[in-house]
Amino acid sequence: MKINLLSCDAARPDKRAITKCITEIASNVSDSLAKEFTDILLEGDAVDIEISDKNSASDLRALRKLDIDYEILEE
């Protein structure tokens, strides 16, 4: 499933937690790439990632807990 991470609305976003979440849920994303995606997201730009379908509900829940807005591009 492809999703677009739109923004992070947390008052004080936890960069490490966001990076760890992206590393865990995204397919074929290294720690350094996840860190770069986190920086891009926190600057206000959208990021496209692909997640595996079998854990998608828990992956999306993890994003919501971090106050990350997303949209599903394709399932």
CNS distance restraints for C-alpha pairs under 8 A (distance, minus, plus):
assign (resid   1 and name CA) (resid  50 and name CA) 5.58 0.50 0.50
assign (resid   1 and name CA) (resid  51 and name CA) 5.36 0.50 0.50
assign (resid   1 and name CA) (resid  52 and name CA) 6.20 0.50 0.50
assign (resid   1 and name CA) (resid  53 and name CA) 5.86 0.50 0.50
assign (resid   1 and name CA) (resid  56 and name CA) 7.85 0.50 0.50
assign (resid   1 and name CA) (resid  72 and name CA) 7.54 0.50 0.50
assign (resid   1 and name CA) (resid  73 and name CA) 7.60 0.50 0.50
assign (resid   1 and name CA) (resid  74 and name CA) 5.73 0.50 0.50
assign (resid   1 and name CA) (resid  75 and name CA) 4.41 0.50 0.50
assign (resid   2 and name CA) (resid  48 and name CA) 7.01 0.50 0.50
assign (resid   2 and name CA) (resid  49 and name CA) 5.83 0.50 0.50
assign (resid   2 and name CA) (resid  50 and name CA) 4.33 0.50 0.50
assign (resid   2 and name CA) (resid  51 and name CA) 6.32 0.50 0.50
assign (resid   2 and name CA) (resid  72 and name CA) 6.24 0.50 0.50
assign (resid   2 and name CA) (resid  73 and name CA) 5.38 0.50 0.50
assign (resid   2 and name CA) (resid  74 and name CA) 5.32 0.50 0.50
assign (resid   2 and name CA) (resid  75 and name CA) 6.52 0.50 0.50
assign (resid   3 and name CA) (resid  48 and name CA) 5.79 0.50 0.50
assign (resid   3 and name CA) (resid  49 and name CA) 5.61 0.50 0.50
assign (resid   3 and name CA) (resid  50 and name CA) 6.17 0.50 0.50
assign (resid   3 and name CA) (resid  51 and name CA) 7.56 0.50 0.50
assign (resid   3 and name CA) (resid  70 and name CA) 6.64 0.50 0.50
assign (resid   3 and name CA) (resid  71 and name CA) 5.64 0.50 0.50
assign (resid   3 and name CA) (resid  72 and name CA) 4.43 0.50 0.50
assign (resid   3 and name CA) (resid  73 and name CA) 5.20 0.50 0.50
assign (resid   3 and name CA) (resid  74 and name CA) 7.16 0.50 0.50
assign (resid   4 and name CA) (resid  46 and name CA) 6.47 0.50 0.50
assign (resid   4 and name CA) (resid  47 and name CA) 5.56 0.50 0.50
assign (resid   4 and name CA) (resid  48 and name CA) 4.37 0.50 0.50
assign (resid   4 and name CA) (resid  49 and name CA) 6.38 0.50 0.50
assign (resid   4 and name CA) (resid  70 and name CA) 5.42 0.50 0.50
assign (resid   4 and name CA) (resid  71 and name CA) 5.23 0.50 0.50
assign (resid   4 and name CA) (resid  72 and name CA) 6.35 0.50 0.50
assign (resid   4 and name CA) (resid  73 and name CA) 6.61 0.50 0.50
assign (resid   5 and name CA) (resid  41 and name CA) 7.24 0.50 0.50
assign (resid   5 and name CA) (resid  46 and name CA) 5.41 0.50 0.50
assign (resid   5 and name CA) (resid  47 and name CA) 5.03 0.50 0.50
assign (resid   5 and name CA) (resid  48 and name CA) 6.15 0.50 0.50
assign (resid   5 and name CA) (resid  49 and name CA) 7.59 0.50 0.50
assign (resid   5 and name CA) (resid  68 and name CA) 6.92 0.50 0.50
assign (resid   5 and name CA) (resid  69 and name CA) 6.13 0.50 0.50
assign (resid   5 and name CA) (resid  70 and name CA) 4.39 0.50 0.50
assign (resid   5 and name CA) (resid  71 and name CA) 6.71 0.50 0.50
assign (resid   6 and name CA) (resid  41 and name CA) 7.14 0.50 0.50
assign (resid   6 and name CA) (resid  44 and name CA) 7.72 0.50 0.50
assign (resid   6 and name CA) (resid  45 and name CA) 6.87 0.50 0.50
assign (resid   6 and name CA) (resid  46 and name CA) 4.51 0.50 0.50
assign (resid   6 and name CA) (resid  47 and name CA) 6.71 0.50 0.50
assign (resid   6 and name CA) (resid  68 and name CA) 7.25 0.50 0.50
assign (resid   6 and name CA) (resid  69 and name CA) 5.37 0.50 0.50
assign (resid   6 and name CA) (resid  70 and name CA) 5.14 0.50 0.50
assign (resid   6 and name CA) (resid  71 and name CA) 7.26 0.50 0.50
assign (resid   7 and name CA) (resid  41 and name CA) 5.96 0.50 0.50
assign (resid   7 and name CA) (resid  42 and name CA) 6.94 0.50 0.50
assign (resid   7 and name CA) (resid  44 and name CA) 6.06 0.50 0.50
assign (resid   7 and name CA) (resid  45 and name CA) 7.15 0.50 0.50
assign (resid   7 and name CA) (resid  46 and name CA) 6.62 0.50 0.50
assign (resid   7 and name CA) (resid  68 and name CA) 5.66 0.50 0.50
assign (resid   7 and name CA) (resid  69 and name CA) 5.28 0.50 0.50
assign (resid   7 and name CA) (resid  70 and name CA) 7.26 0.50 0.50
assign (resid   8 and name CA) (resid  13 and name CA) 7.26 0.50 0.50
assign (resid   8 and name CA) (resid  41 and name CA) 7.03 0.50 0.50
assign (resid   8 and name CA) (resid  42 and name CA) 6.46 0.50 0.50
assign (resid   8 and name CA) (resid  66 and name CA) 7.51 0.50 0.50
assign (resid   8 and name CA) (resid  67 and name CA) 5.55 0.50 0.50
assign (resid   8 and name CA) (resid  68 and name CA) 4.28 0.50 0.50
assign (resid   8 and name CA) (resid  69 and name CA) 6.14 0.50 0.50
assign (resid   9 and name CA) (resid  13 and name CA) 7.82 0.50 0.50
assign (resid   9 and name CA) (resid  67 and name CA) 5.38 0.50 0.50
assign (resid   9 and name CA) (resid  68 and name CA) 6.33 0.50 0.50
assign (resid   9 and name CA) (resid  69 and name CA) 7.48 0.50 0.50
assign (resid  10 and name CA) (resid  66 and name CA) 6.98 0.50 0.50
assign (resid  10 and name CA) (resid  67 and name CA) 5.38 0.50 0.50
assign (resid  10 and name CA) (resid  68 and name CA) 7.70 0.50 0.50
assign (resid  13 and name CA) (resid  18 and name CA) 7.92 0.50 0.50
assign (resid  13 and name CA) (resid  66 and name CA) 7.57 0.50 0.50
assign (resid  14 and name CA) (resid  18 and name CA) 6.24 0.50 0.50
assign (resid  15 and name CA) (resid  19 and name CA) 6.06 0.50 0.50
assign (resid  15 and name CA) (resid  38 and name CA) 6.74 0.50 0.50
assign (resid  15 and name CA) (resid  39 and name CA) 7.99 0.50 0.50
assign (resid  16 and name CA) (resid  20 and name CA) 6.07 0.50 0.50
assign (resid  17 and name CA) (resid  21 and name CA) 6.05 0.50 0.50
assign (resid  17 and name CA) (resid  66 and name CA) 7.93 0.50 0.50
assign (resid  18 and name CA) (resid  22 and name CA) 6.17 0.50 0.50
assign (resid  18 and name CA) (resid  38 and name CA) 6.49 0.50 0.50
assign (resid  18 and name CA) (resid  66 and name CA) 7.00 0.50 0.50
assign (resid  19 and name CA) (resid  23 and name CA) 6.14 0.50 0.50
assign (resid  19 and name CA) (resid  31 and name CA) 7.34 0.50 0.50
assign (resid  19 and name CA) (resid  34 and name CA) 5.28 0.50 0.50
assign (resid  19 and name CA) (resid  35 and name CA) 5.29 0.50 0.50
assign (resid  19 and name CA) (resid  37 and name CA) 7.74 0.50 0.50
assign (resid  19 and name CA) (resid  38 and name CA) 5.81 0.50 0.50
assign (resid  20 and name CA) (resid  24 and name CA) 6.16 0.50 0.50
assign (resid  20 and name CA) (resid  31 and name CA) 7.70 0.50 0.50
assign (resid  20 and name CA) (resid  34 and name CA) 7.57 0.50 0.50
assign (resid  21 and name CA) (resid  25 and name CA) 6.13 0.50 0.50
assign (resid  21 and name CA) (resid  62 and name CA) 7.18 0.50 0.50
assign (resid  21 and name CA) (resid  63 and name CA) 7.48 0.50 0.50
assign (resid  22 and name CA) (resid  26 and name CA) 5.57 0.50 0.50
assign (resid  22 and name CA) (resid  29 and name CA) 7.79 0.50 0.50
assign (resid  22 and name CA) (resid  34 and name CA) 5.79 0.50 0.50
assign (resid  23 and name CA) (resid  29 and name CA) 5.89 0.50 0.50
assign (resid  23 and name CA) (resid  30 and name CA) 6.35 0.50 0.50
assign (resid  23 and name CA) (resid  31 and name CA) 6.00 0.50 0.50
assign (resid  23 and name CA) (resid  34 and name CA) 5.67 0.50 0.50
assign (resid  25 and name CA) (resid  51 and name CA) 5.76 0.50 0.50
assign (resid  25 and name CA) (resid  52 and name CA) 7.47 0.50 0.50
assign (resid  25 and name CA) (resid  59 and name CA) 5.94 0.50 0.50
assign (resid  26 and name CA) (resid  49 and name CA) 6.03 0.50 0.50
assign (resid  26 and name CA) (resid  50 and name CA) 5.48 0.50 0.50
assign (resid  26 and name CA) (resid  51 and name CA) 4.73 0.50 0.50
assign (resid  26 and name CA) (resid  52 and name CA) 7.42 0.50 0.50
assign (resid  27 and name CA) (resid  49 and name CA) 7.58 0.50 0.50
assign (resid  27 and name CA) (resid  50 and name CA) 5.66 0.50 0.50
assign (resid  27 and name CA) (resid  51 and name CA) 5.41 0.50 0.50
assign (resid  27 and name CA) (resid  52 and name CA) 6.67 0.50 0.50
assign (resid  29 and name CA) (resid  33 and name CA) 6.03 0.50 0.50
assign (resid  29 and name CA) (resid  34 and name CA) 6.26 0.50 0.50
assign (resid  30 and name CA) (resid  34 and name CA) 6.10 0.50 0.50
assign (resid  31 and name CA) (resid  35 and name CA) 6.16 0.50 0.50
assign (resid  32 and name CA) (resid  36 and name CA) 6.30 0.50 0.50
assign (resid  33 and name CA) (resid  37 and name CA) 6.13 0.50 0.50
assign (resid  34 and name CA) (resid  38 and name CA) 6.10 0.50 0.50
assign (resid  35 and name CA) (resid  39 and name CA) 6.33 0.50 0.50
assign (resid  36 and name CA) (resid  40 and name CA) 6.26 0.50 0.50
assign (resid  37 and name CA) (resid  41 and name CA) 6.06 0.50 0.50
assign (resid  37 and name CA) (resid  47 and name CA) 6.54 0.50 0.50
assign (resid  38 and name CA) (resid  42 and name CA) 6.10 0.50 0.50
assign (resid  39 and name CA) (resid  43 and name CA) 6.17 0.50 0.50
assign (resid  40 and name CA) (resid  44 and name CA) 6.68 0.50 0.50
assign (resid  40 and name CA) (resid  45 and name CA) 5.68 0.50 0.50
assign (resid  40 and name CA) (resid  46 and name CA) 7.28 0.50 0.50
assign (resid  40 and name CA) (resid  47 and name CA) 7.25 0.50 0.50
assign (resid  41 and name CA) (resid  45 and name CA) 5.22 0.50 0.50
assign (resid  41 and name CA) (resid  46 and name CA) 5.83 0.50 0.50
assign (resid  41 and name CA) (resid  47 and name CA) 6.42 0.50 0.50
assign (resid  51 and name CA) (resid  56 and name CA) 6.84 0.50 0.50
assign (resid  51 and name CA) (resid  59 and name CA) 7.90 0.50 0.50
assign (resid  52 and name CA) (resid  56 and name CA) 6.35 0.50 0.50
assign (resid  53 and name CA) (resid  75 and name CA) 7.83 0.50 0.50
assign (resid  55 and name CA) (resid  59 and name CA) 6.14 0.50 0.50
assign (resid  56 and name CA) (resid  60 and name CA) 6.02 0.50 0.50
assign (resid  57 and name CA) (resid  61 and name CA) 6.22 0.50 0.50
assign (resid  58 and name CA) (resid  62 and name CA) 6.21 0.50 0.50
assign (resid  59 and name CA) (resid  63 and name CA) 6.56 0.50 0.50
assign (resid  60 and name CA) (resid  64 and name CA) 6.35 0.50 0.50
assign (resid  61 and name CA) (resid  65 and name CA) 6.26 0.50 0.50
assign (resid  62 and name CA) (resid  66 and name CA) 6.60 0.50 0.50
assign (resid  63 and name CA) (resid  67 and name CA) 6.48 0.50 0.50
assign (resid  63 and name CA) (resid  68 and name CA) 5.31 0.50 0.50
assign (resid  63 and name CA) (resid  69 and name CA) 7.55 0.50 0.50
assign (resid  64 and name CA) (resid  68 and name CA) 5.52 0.50 0.50
assign (resid  64 and name CA) (resid  69 and name CA) 6.99 0.50 0.50
